[in-house]
Amino acid sequence: MEFAAAMGGKFSVGVANGTAAIELCLRDAGVTSGEVITSALTAPFSGVGIRASGAIPKFADIDPDTLQIDAADAAARITSRTRALMPVHLYGQPCELDQFVKLARKHKIPLIQDAAQAHGAHFHGKPLAAFSRYIAYSLYPTKNLGCLGDGGAIMTDHAATRDRLIVLRDGGRHGDQVAHSFGINSRLDELQCCFLRAFLPRLTEWNAHRARIASIYDEELRECGGIRLVKRTAGSVHHLYVLRAERRDQLREHLAAQGIGTAVHYPVPLHKHPAFAQKGSLPHAELAVTQIVSLPLWPYLKESAARRVAAQIRRFYGRA
């Protein structure tokens, strides 16, 4: 309940991890076959959660400006086999939720939000729970709100949905030793809950600091040649600061030589993973993964450190 209140919703159900959260949302929505449309640019666990439910992921391309799943491309991929839509709020940035709500209503299919990186995010000033029955979160240690190991949660504004999910996560039991339905073993243990309750009051402060660091990067790199900033909205919680860079790998080597770590989230679009291979090209996602780079960003990163990172990026492109 504390987590749900902090996210702007009514109810939350703790589960073992974010992947299980996706699986349980889909299973409760009755999606155990067919296809689920999601983004090609996300962590593989988005696809794993869909496969675990019994459905098959079908990938849509991204908006090259925001790197979020493109609603128009997703709409073009809906067929008679489509059973659900699962947009991802990638890097803590809300996607076009209003467009996905319209699509879900038009085709009478459930909308599952993958908010694994979007703790506290809002869309047009409203909490994510205002847009669909199911929101899946990861509570992995690297997230904006994380525990000490694996963890996850599902948020919903529907009491009956919460009650069903509580049963599903506990092997289909109703507080007894009988499996009344086919559930899974996916509980969030008490120790992780203790740490999450201690960390939760700091989430707003941590998210605000992430926003300050992101604004510094924006300010310092807006006029830097070779860099393309990613468009964000006011509702972002800045889980990662990602930009598009020419000669990305050489830039990373330069920064590493200065003691500055970077990462790529994610190096291969999901339709190119052997586990999820899908025919056809998704050109925006395929190009983006050759350019994207994640800069240092965490709640206690000093503003001076962010300016140093930006200065080294400007130095790299200026020298070129």
C-alpha positions as CSV (number, residue, x, y, z in Angstrom):
1,M,0.0,0.0,0.0
2,E,2.9,2.4,0.8
3,F,4.4,1.8,-2.6
4,A,1.1,2.2,-4.4
5,A,0.4,5.5,-2.6
6,A,3.9,6.8,-3.6
7,M,3.2,5.8,-7.2
8,G,-0.2,7.5,-7.2
9,G,-2.2,4.3,-7.2
10,K,-4.5,2.4,-4.8
11,F,-3.0,-1.1,-4.5
12,S,0.3,-2.9,-5.0
13,V,1.3,-6.5,-4.9
14,G,4.9,-7.4,-4.3
15,V,6.4,-10.2,-6.4
16,A,9.8,-11.8,-6.9
17,N,11.0,-9.6,-9.8
18,G,10.0,-7.4,-12.7
19,T,9.8,-10.3,-15.1
20,A,7.3,-12.1,-12.9
21,A,5.3,-8.9,-12.6
22,I,4.9,-8.8,-16.4
23,E,4.0,-12.5,-16.5
24,L,1.4,-12.2,-13.8
25,C,-0.2,-9.1,-15.3
26,L,-0.7,-10.9,-18.6
27,R,-1.9,-14.1,-17.0
28,D,-4.5,-12.2,-14.9
29,A,-5.6,-10.4,-18.0
30,G,-6.2,-13.8,-19.7
31,V,-3.3,-13.4,-22.1
32,T,-1.7,-16.9,-22.3
33,S,-1.4,-17.2,-26.1
34,G,-1.3,-15.1,-29.2
35,E,1.0,-12.1,-29.5
36,V,1.8,-9.1,-27.3
37,I,3.1,-6.0,-28.9
38,T,6.0,-4.3,-27.2
39,S,9.1,-2.2,-27.9
40,A,12.1,-3.6,-29.8
41,L,14.4,-1.4,-27.6
42,T,14.2,-2.6,-24.1
43,A,15.8,-5.2,-21.7
44,P,15.3,-8.8,-22.8
45,F,13.3,-9.4,-19.6
46,S,10.3,-7.6,-21.2
47,G,10.2,-10.4,-23.8
48,V,11.0,-13.1,-21.3
49,G,8.0,-12.0,-19.2
50,I,5.7,-12.2,-22.2
51,R,7.0,-15.7,-23.2
52,A,6.5,-16.9,-19.6
53,S,2.8,-16.0,-19.8
54,G,2.4,-18.3,-22.8
55,A,2.2,-15.5,-25.4
56,I,4.8,-14.4,-28.0
57,P,6.3,-10.9,-28.1
58,K,5.9,-8.9,-31.4
59,F,8.1,-5.9,-31.6
60,A,7.4,-2.4,-32.8
61,D,9.8,0.2,-33.8
62,I,10.7,3.3,-31.8
63,D,10.4,7.1,-32.2
64,P,13.9,8.2,-33.1
65,D,13.6,11.4,-31.0
66,T,12.4,9.9,-27.8
67,L,13.6,6.2,-28.2
68,Q,10.2,5.2,-26.9
69,I,7.9,2.6,-28.6
70,D,6.2,4.3,-31.6
71,A,2.4,4.2,-31.2
72,A,1.7,4.5,-34.9
73,D,4.1,1.6,-35.7
74,A,2.6,-0.5,-33.0
75,A,-0.9,0.2,-34.4
76,A,0.2,-1.0,-37.8
77,R,1.3,-4.3,-36.3
78,I,-2.0,-5.2,-34.6
79,T,-3.6,-8.3,-36.1
80,S,-6.2,-10.9,-35.2
81,R,-3.4,-12.6,-33.2
82,T,-2.8,-9.6,-31.0
83,R,-3.9,-10.2,-27.4
84,A,-2.4,-7.2,-25.5
85,L,-0.3,-4.1,-25.8
86,M,2.7,-3.7,-23.5
87,P,4.4,-0.3,-24.0
88,V,7.7,0.2,-22.1
89,H,8.5,3.4,-20.3
90,L,12.1,3.2,-21.3
91,Y,14.8,5.0,-19.3
92,G,12.2,6.4,-16.9
93,Q,10.5,8.3,-19.7
94,P,6.7,7.8,-20.1
95,C,5.8,6.7,-23.7
96,E,2.7,7.9,-25.6
97,L,0.2,6.5,-23.1
98,D,-2.8,8.4,-24.4
99,Q,-2.2,6.8,-27.9
100,F,-1.9,3.3,-26.4
101,V,-5.0,3.7,-24.3
102,K,-6.9,4.6,-27.5
103,L,-5.5,1.6,-29.3
104,A,-6.3,-0.8,-26.5
105,R,-9.9,0.5,-26.3
106,K,-10.3,0.3,-30.1
107,H,-9.2,-3.3,-30.3
108,K,-10.6,-4.3,-27.0
109,I,-7.4,-5.7,-25.6
110,P,-5.6,-5.1,-22.3
111,L,-2.9,-2.5,-21.8
112,I,0.0,-3.7,-19.6
113,Q,2.6,-1.0,-18.7
114,D,6.2,-2.1,-18.4
115,A,7.3,0.5,-15.8
116,A,10.4,-1.4,-14.7
117,Q,12.4,1.9,-15.0
118,A,9.7,4.4,-14.2
119,H,9.2,4.6,-10.5
120,G,7.3,7.8,-9.8
121,A,6.8,8.7,-13.4
122,H,3.7,10.6,-14.6
123,F,2.1,11.2,-18.0
124,H,0.4,14.6,-18.6
125,G,0.4,15.1,-14.8
126,K,-1.4,11.9,-14.0
127,P,0.0,8.7,-12.4
128,L,0.5,5.7,-14.5
129,A,-2.4,3.9,-12.8
130,A,-4.8,6.4,-14.3
131,F,-4.2,4.8,-17.8
132,S,-4.5,1.1,-17.3
133,R,-5.3,-1.7,-14.9
134,Y,-1.8,-3.2,-14.8
135,I,1.6,-1.5,-14.2
136,A,4.6,-3.8,-13.7
137,Y,7.7,-2.6,-11.8
138,S,11.1,-4.0,-11.2
139,L,12.7,-3.4,-7.8
140,Y,16.2,-4.6,-8.8
141,P,19.0,-2.7,-7.0
142,T,19.9,-0.5,-10.0
143,K,16.4,0.9,-10.3
144,N,15.3,4.3,-9.0
145,L,13.8,2.4,-6.1
146,G,15.6,-0.9,-5.6
147,C,16.0,-3.5,-2.9
148,L,19.2,-5.4,-2.1
149,G,18.4,-8.3,-4.5
150,D,15.6,-9.2,-6.9
151,G,12.2,-7.7,-6.4
152,G,9.2,-6.5,-8.3
153,A,5.7,-5.1,-7.8
154,I,2.4,-4.7,-9.7
155,M,0.3,-1.6,-9.2
156,T,-3.5,-1.5,-9.9
157,D,-6.4,0.6,-8.9
158,H,-8.7,-2.5,-8.9
159,A,-9.3,-4.4,-5.7
160,A,-10.4,-7.6,-7.4
161,T,-7.3,-7.5,-9.6
162,R,-5.1,-7.1,-6.5
163,D,-6.8,-10.1,-4.8
164,R,-6.4,-12.4,-7.8
165,L,-2.7,-11.4,-8.2
166,I,-2.1,-12.2,-4.5
167,V,-3.4,-15.7,-5.2
168,L,-1.5,-16.1,-8.5
169,R,1.9,-15.1,-7.0
170,D,1.5,-17.7,-4.2
171,G,1.0,-20.9,-6.2
172,G,-2.8,-20.4,-6.5
173,R,-3.3,-20.8,-2.8
174,H,-5.9,-19.0,-0.8
175,G,-4.0,-18.7,2.4
176,D,-4.0,-22.5,2.8
177,Q,-2.0,-25.5,1.4
178,V,-4.3,-26.1,-1.6
179,A,-3.5,-24.8,-5.2
180,H,-7.0,-23.6,-6.2
181,S,-5.6,-22.3,-9.5
182,F,-2.4,-22.5,-11.5
183,G,-0.2,-19.9,-10.0
184,I,3.6,-19.4,-9.7
185,N,6.0,-19.0,-6.8
186,S,6.8,-15.3,-6.9
187,R,6.7,-13.6,-3.5
188,L,8.6,-10.6,-2.4
189,D,10.4,-11.6,0.8
190,E,10.2,-9.7,4.0
191,L,13.8,-8.6,4.2
192,Q,13.6,-6.9,0.8
193,C,10.4,-5.2,1.9
194,C,12.1,-3.8,5.0
195,F,14.8,-2.1,2.9
196,L,12.2,-0.9,0.3
197,R,10.2,0.7,3.1
198,A,13.4,2.5,4.3
199,F,14.3,3.6,0.8
200,L,10.8,4.7,-0.4
201,P,10.7,8.0,1.5
202,R,13.9,9.1,-0.3
203,L,12.5,8.3,-3.8
204,T,11.2,11.8,-4.5
205,E,14.5,13.4,-3.4
206,W,16.5,10.9,-5.5
207,N,14.4,11.5,-8.6
208,A,14.8,15.2,-8.2
209,H,18.6,14.9,-8.1
210,R,18.5,12.7,-11.2
211,A,16.5,15.5,-12.9
212,R,19.2,18.0,-11.9
213,I,22.0,15.9,-13.3
214,A,20.0,15.4,-16.5
215,S,19.5,19.1,-16.9
216,I,23.2,19.7,-16.5
217,Y,24.0,17.2,-19.3
218,D,21.4,18.9,-21.4
219,E,22.8,22.3,-20.8
220,E,26.4,21.3,-21.3
221,L,25.9,19.2,-24.4
222,R,23.1,20.9,-26.3
223,E,25.5,22.6,-28.7
224,C,28.0,19.8,-28.8
225,G,28.7,18.6,-32.4
226,G,28.4,14.9,-32.8
227,I,25.8,14.6,-30.0
228,R,22.0,14.2,-30.4
229,L,20.1,14.7,-27.2
230,V,17.1,12.4,-26.5
231,K,13.7,14.3,-26.2
232,R,12.1,13.9,-22.7
233,T,8.9,15.0,-21.1
234,A,8.2,16.6,-17.7
235,G,7.0,13.2,-16.4
236,S,10.3,11.5,-16.7
237,V,12.1,10.2,-13.6
238,H,15.5,10.0,-15.5
239,H,16.4,6.4,-14.7
240,L,19.1,6.7,-17.2
241,Y,20.6,9.6,-19.2
242,V,20.9,8.3,-22.7
243,L,22.1,10.3,-25.8
244,R,23.0,9.4,-29.4
245,A,26.6,9.9,-30.3
246,E,28.6,9.7,-33.5
247,R,31.6,7.3,-33.2
248,R,30.0,6.1,-30.0
249,D,32.5,3.3,-29.3
250,Q,35.5,5.7,-29.7
251,L,33.8,8.2,-27.4
252,R,33.4,5.4,-24.7
253,E,37.0,4.5,-25.0
254,H,38.0,8.2,-24.5
255,L,35.8,8.5,-21.5
256,A,37.1,5.2,-20.0
257,A,40.6,6.5,-20.3
258,Q,39.6,9.4,-18.1
259,G,38.1,7.1,-15.5
260,I,34.5,7.7,-16.7
261,G,32.3,4.7,-17.0
262,T,29.5,4.4,-19.6
263,A,27.1,1.7,-20.8
264,V,24.9,0.8,-23.7
265,H,21.2,0.2,-22.9
266,Y,20.6,-1.8,-25.0
267,P,23.2,-3.1,-27.7
268,V,20.8,-5.4,-29.6
269,P,17.2,-4.7,-30.4
270,L,15.0,-7.6,-29.2
271,H,13.8,-8.7,-32.7
272,K,17.5,-9.6,-33.3
273,H,17.9,-11.8,-30.2
274,P,18.0,-15.5,-31.1
275,A,15.3,-16.1,-28.4
276,F,12.9,-13.7,-30.0
277,A,13.9,-13.6,-33.6
278,Q,11.3,-11.7,-35.7
279,K,11.4,-11.3,-39.5
280,G,11.6,-7.8,-41.0
281,S,13.4,-4.6,-40.2
282,L,12.9,-2.0,-37.5
283,P,15.2,0.7,-38.9
284,H,14.9,3.2,-36.1
285,A,15.7,0.7,-33.3
286,E,18.5,-0.9,-35.4
287,L,20.2,2.5,-36.0
288,A,19.7,3.7,-32.4
289,V,21.6,0.7,-30.8
290,T,24.7,1.7,-32.8
291,Q,24.6,5.3,-31.3
292,I,23.1,5.2,-27.8
293,V,25.3,5.6,-24.8
294,S,24.3,6.0,-21.1
295,L,26.2,8.6,-19.1
296,P,26.8,8.4,-15.3
297,L,23.6,9.1,-13.4
298,W,22.7,8.2,-9.8
299,P,21.2,9.9,-6.8
300,Y,24.5,10.9,-5.2
301,L,26.5,11.9,-8.3
302,K,28.0,15.3,-7.8
303,E,27.0,18.1,-10.2
304,S,30.6,18.9,-10.7
305,A,31.2,15.3,-11.8
306,A,28.5,15.6,-14.4
307,R,30.0,18.8,-15.7
308,R,33.4,17.0,-15.9
309,V,31.8,14.2,-18.0
310,A,30.2,16.7,-20.3
311,A,33.6,18.6,-20.7
312,Q,35.3,15.4,-21.7
313,I,32.6,14.7,-24.3
314,R,33.1,18.2,-25.7
315,R,36.8,17.7,-25.7
316,F,36.5,14.4,-27.7
317,Y,34.4,16.0,-30.4
318,G,36.3,19.3,-30.4
319,R,39.6,17.5,-30.9
320,A,38.0,15.6,-33.8
